[in-house]
Every structure is written in structure tokens, then in C-alpha cells.
Amino acid sequence: MMRKTRGFVNRWLFLLVTVVLSFSQAGVGLCADDSLFSEARRERGTVRWYTALNVNGSKPLADAFEKKYPFLKVDINRLSNERIMNRIFAEAKSAAPQFDVTSFAYLPLLAEKGLLASYQSPQTKAYLEGFFDPKSHWTTMYSNLIVLGYNTRQISAASAPKDWPDLLASQWSEKIGMDPEVGIWYGAMLHYMGKERGEKFFRSLAQQKIQWRRGHSLLAQLMTAGEFPLALVYAFNISQLQQSGAPVKWVTSAKPIVATTSGIGISAKTDAQASSKLFIDFALSLEGQKVITDTGRFSARKDLQTIGDLKTYAVPDAVVLNLEKYLQEFTQLFRPK
């Protein structure tokens, strides 16, 4: 009888300890969250955000964040990639913090110069390799996929090029539209293909009498109008045109599909760290990323990969850090007019 009683007591104690540990571990998580919220509430109440994401994407994201965290407001400063970079470099000379969070294509340049704080969001583990900084300065908030679009009234899906080397066929001479400043695509393709194969491909492509127009949106519109049947554009340009019934598609089978890494990171000088972390966590979360993908942009979250066997290739840091070099090489080779 004594053995049975002891056995019962031991089992009861084991169960009690297990329950207590479970609650204590849950409490640790709650305390961590409470700590971040409490700290953010003591800050100024705004997140100053410099972003290259257009208003159709940045405003809905900010609105959704403010709805979830009504004690915080997002001050959006929307600029081009180049203007954000130049502005941040100029402001870095000032002692006063100017931005809290930024998201644009050249974050590796800011990280290299020590302008970004180290912060690895818990959401980062949900992202594909190559779309976050191993040193935890940024994670890709959204990507623009650089794709080959085509006019379906001029080219059928069966006859459209299936991969990049197909563009070298004589039938596509004078029929490809391209922006003269696609150094980031050129550099990423060289890295992916390898120097010898890549240079051979681009030397041949340069002989195809490219139709040069500035701006990916303009290229997509001109392709839709039939000025040329093919164009190197952003996938979201095609998505937006399709919503209005335009006869356009893009080639999903090309290998690779270069993806820009428009990362999000925190200023090394911010005086609103907790608020900034909350905003980054939300922007990278499934909820935040669904707002981004609704604009037609690509998310590198593993649980949002919806396009078959798409072979995406994130622009390497080495290309971003040497972008001027790749743009000069591209210009010398193609000599766009």
C-alpha cells in the first residue's frame, strides 16, 4: 500500500512540475513581448520610415501596422533608391537621428558603412536563403522580380522565349525593350552564370539591336501597346497591367529570375529601437507580407511561394556593393542610345 501511495505521489509531483515549467516558459515569452511593448510605449510614438516602396504598398502596410499597434504612427518618407541612399549618407554627418527604419535596394551599402543596427527579427527564419543578411543588419522586405515580359497578341505562350539564351535567336533582333540602367540585373546574371558563360551571353545579346527606353513601367506600357513584343520589366508591372485586362504575360521558366533584395533595417542612430523592431517584425510577418504581395511584388517568405518551380536568385551583396562598376561595364558593352 505504501509503494502505491509513493508511486501516486511521485506521478502527481512529476505532473505538477511539468505544468509549472510549461507556464513558466510561456511566461518568459510573454515577458519578452511585454518588455518590447512597454519600451515602445515609452518612446516618442512614431516610426520614421524611409522607403522606396511606392504609395500603393507603403501606405497599406503602415495602416495595417497602426491598426495593430494604435499607440504608434508611421511617418512615411517615400523616395527613390538613389535619393534614399544619398539622403542617409548626408544625414549620417548629423548628430541627430533622422530615420528609424529604412527599406530599399541598397541596404548592404549602409551596413558596410555602419549605418544600420544589428537586429535579427524572429520572422527571419521564415525566409529563403540569400534574402537576409547573415550579420543580421537586414532582411528582404520585398523583391522586384526582373523578368522577360511579352505581348500575347504578338507572341503566343508556345512561341515565347523559355529561357535567357533563347533571346539570342535572330528572330528577336530589334524586338526586345530594355532600360539602359539595368546594371543590377547584369551583375547578378554574371554571378549566376559565371564569368566566361555570362560574358559570352551578354556579348551576343548586345548584338540584338535592343530597343532602349528609360523606366520599367514605360517599357511595360510600350510593350502592351505593341511597340516591341518583348521587354525586360518587373513582374509587378505585368501583374498591374493584367488587372486592367492588358494582353501581357511574363516568362516564369527563365533561369534565373533575378530578385532585387529591398531589405528593411534599423538605423544605428535611432532613439526608438523598440518601436522600430515592432515595425520590422510586422513588415516581415505573414500578415505584413500579404499586404506586400497584394501589390504584385514577390515575398521571400517560404510560406508565400506560389509560382511553381520559379528559380529566383537574390542579387548578391557583391553586386550591390559594386553597382557602379557593373553599370559601367553594361554601358560599355551595350552602348545604349
N, C-alpha and C positions, 0 to 999 in steps of 0.2 A: 504493500500500500504506500509506504514511504517513497519507493522508487517511482511509482506512478505520479505521486504528488510532485516530486522533484522534476520529473520529466515535463509535467504540465507547466510548472513554474518557469523552467528553462525556455520552453517554447514560447510562453507568454512574454518573457523578457526579451527574447530574440525579436519577436514581432513588434514589441514596443520600441526597441532600439531602431529597427528598420524604419518605422513610421516617423520617429523623431528625426532621423537622418534625412529622410525624404523631405520633410518640412523645412529642415534647416538648409538643405541645398536649394530648395525653391526660394527660401528667404534670401539667400545670397544673391540670386538672380534679381529678385525684386529690389533688393537694396541697391544693386548696381544701377538699375533703371531709375529708381527714386533719386539716387545721387545725381545722375545726369539731368533729370528733370528739374531737381531742386536748384542745381547750379545754373541751368539755363534761365530759370525764373529770376535769378538774382542779376542776370546780365541785362543789357540795355533794351532787349525786346525786339531787336531787328537782326536780320541776317543780310549783309550786303553782298550781293551776288553779281559777279562779272561773268557773263556768258555769251557764247556765240550762237546759242540755240535761239532760233527765231521766236517771235512772239506767240506763234501758234503752238509752240511746245513749252516755252518757258513760263508763260502766264498760267496755263492749266496746271503745271507742276507746282508752281508757287501757291496757287489757290488751294490745291489739294492738301499741301503741307500745312497751310494756315488753318484749314478746316480741321485737320487732325490735332494741331497744336495752336489753339486760338490765342494763346498768350504770346505768340511770336508772329512777326510780319517779315516778309521778304522784300527787300529793296532791289529790284532788278535793274541792272545796267547792261543793256544789250548792245554789243559791239562786234565787229568782225574779228576773226582770229588775230590778224596783224595788229589791229588797233588795241585789242586787249593786251597783247604782249608788250607793245610799246608803252602803253599806259602804266602797266605794272612795273616795268623796268624804270620808268620815270619816277613813279611813286615810291620805289624802293629806296630812293635817296632821302625820303622824308622820314622823320622820326614817328610821325603819327600813322596808325594803321588806316588804310584806305578801303580795303576789301576784306571780307571774311572768307568767302568761298569763291572759287572760280572754276569754270568748265569750258574748255576749248581744246583745240587740236594740238597745242604745243606745250603741254604741261611738263614733259621731260626737260625742256629748256629752263623752266622755273625751278624744277627740282635740282638741276645741276648747279644753279646759282644760289641754292639755299633759301629760296623764297617760299617754299612750301613746308608746312609742319608734317611730321610723320604721324599718320593715323591710318590704321587698317580697320575699316568698317567690318563688323560681323557679317555683313552681306557679301563681302568679297569672296568668300568660299563658294558662293553660288555661280561664280563667273568662269568663263573659259580661260585656259592658259593663254598668255600673251596679251590679255586685255586688262592687266593690272600691273602696277609697279612692284617688283619683288622687295623693294625697300620701303613699301607702304606709303609712298607720297601721293599716289592717285590710283583710282580705279576708273575704267571707261564707263562714263555715264550713258553715252550713246555713240553709235558709229554711223558714218555715212558710207554706204557700200558704193564703191566706184565700179560701175557696171557698163556693159555694152547694151544700149537700148536700140530698138528698131521699130520702124513704122510698119504695122501689119498690113496696110493697104499696098505697100510696095514690096514687102518681103514676107513670105509665109513662114510659119514656125519650122516647117521641114527644110526650107532652103536657107534659113538664117544661119550665120556662123555659130558653131557649137563651142569653140574654144579660141583663145587668142591667136594661135598660129593660123587659123582659118582666115584671118583678116589680110594675110599676105597674098591671097589669090588675086589674080589680075582683075576679076570681076568687081572687086571692091575698090579699085582705084578711083579716086575723086568722089567717093561715096561715104566717107567717114568724117563726121564732125567731131572736133576736139577743141578744148580750151588750151591756149598756149602756156598756161601756168599749172601744169599737172606734174610738177617735179616730185610731189609726194607719191603719186602712183608709179611714176617712172622708177624712183628709188626703191620702192617696195617690190616691184616686179623684178628688178635686178637682183635684189637679195633672195627672192624666192627662186628664180631661175638659175642663179649662179652667174658669175661674171661673163664667161665665154658664151653660154647659150643666150643669156639676156642681151648682151651687146649685139649678137648676130640677129636676134629677133627685132630689136629696135632699129638697126641699120636698114633692114628690109622694110619695116613699117614706114620709115621716113621716106621711102620711095613711092608711097601710095598716094601722093598728092592730097594730103589732109586738108579738109575744109576748116579753117580756123575761125572760131568765134569766142568771144570772152563771156564767161558765165555759164554754169551748168544749167541753170533754169532756161536761159535763152537758147542754148543748144537743144534742150528737150522740146521747147516750143517750135523751133525751126524744123526739127525732125518731124514733129507732128504735122506741121504744115506741108511737108514733103520736099523741103529744100535739099535734104540729103536723107537717105534711108537708115543710116546707122549713126550713132553718136555715143561718145564716152560721157556718161552722165551719172548722177547719183540715183540710186534706186528709189529714194523717196520722191524725186522729181517725176518718175514714171508712175508711182503709186498715186500721187496727187492728180496727174493727168488722167489716169484710168478712172478715177472717181467722177470726173466730168465727162466720161464717155469717149475719151480720145483713143484712137487706134494705135496704141503703143504697148510694147512688152519689153522685158529685158532678159538676157541670156543667163540662166541660172547654172548652166553646166560648165561655164568657163572656170579654169583652174589656174591661178586662184582668183577669188573675188577679194580685192584689196579692201580692207575695212579701216577707216581712219579711227584713231583712238582719242576721241574727245573726252578726256578724263575729267574727273572732279576732285578737287583737293582744297585743303585749308591753308590760308595764309599763315606764314611763320610769325607774323606780327599781330594776328587777331587778338582782340581783347574779349571775344565772345566765342571761346572754344567749345563750350557745351552746346550752345545754340547751333554752331556750325556742324558739330558732329551729328546732332539730331537731323539737320537738313540733309547731310550726306547720306546718313543711314536710310532716310526716307527716299531720296532720289534713286538709290541703288536697290531698294526693296522691290519685291514683286509688284506691289501696289504702285509705286512710283514709276517703275519701268513700263507698266501697262499704259500709263499716260504718255510716255515717250513713244512706244510702238504705235499708238493710235495716230501719231503724226506721220507714220510710214518709215520711221527710222529703225535701225537694227539695234537690238539689245544683245549683249554678250552673255546674259544670264543663261545658264544651262537649261532652265525650265521654260525658256521662251524661244527655243529653236524650232521654228515652224516650217522652214522651207527645205524639205527633203534632205538630200546629201550635199548641201551647199558647202563648198570648200572656201571658207573665209580665211583670210590671212591678215592679222593685225599689223599695221605699219610698225616696223621695228624702231626702237628708240634711236638707233644709229642713223636712221634716215631723218628723223625729226631733228636730231642734233646737228645734222649736216645738210639741211634742206636747201640752203643757198647753193651748195656745191652741185646737188642733183638737178636743180633748176637750171643752172648754167650749162651743165652737160646736155640736158634735154634741149635747151635753146640752140646750142651749137650744132647739135645733130639734126634737128628738125627745121631750124631756121624759119619759124612761123612768121607769116606776113599779115 
